[in-house]
Amino acid sequence: QVQLVESGGGLVQAGGSLRLSCAASGSIFSIGAVGWYRQAPGKQRELVATLTSGGSTEYAGSVKGRFTISRDNVKKTWYLQMYSLKPEDTAVYYCYADISQQFSTKGYWGQGTQVTVSS
């Protein structure tokens, strides 16, 4: 069984920073691409940032230059460092990973962590 556990969300004032973490555990052979998505109230879930196993990154235009995704493969953990937060960044943030077990590869989601940015 694979589990993704997020941490680091909370309440911050506009202009502040937060770092989200996502730790994977369970029977894992390898972790491929990882990412962060977010869903604001009344809106669809959207991509925030992704990071492949080869180091390629992709960011949503709205966060480019303010957010940085990184990973620690030894710890099976990836991060989203968020700077210059804006009220419109308020959302539930979900981590994602393509995880290979012995005979299969599939996508897994974390449970979500709330980020609230006050103006």
Buried (B, 14 or more C-beta within 10 A) or exposed (E): EBEBBBBBBEEBEBEBEBBBBBBBEEEBEEBEBBBBBBBBEEEEBEBBBBBBEEEEEBBBEEBEEBBBBBBEEEEBBBBBBBBEBBEEBBBBBBBBBBBBBEEEEEEBBBEBBEBBBEE
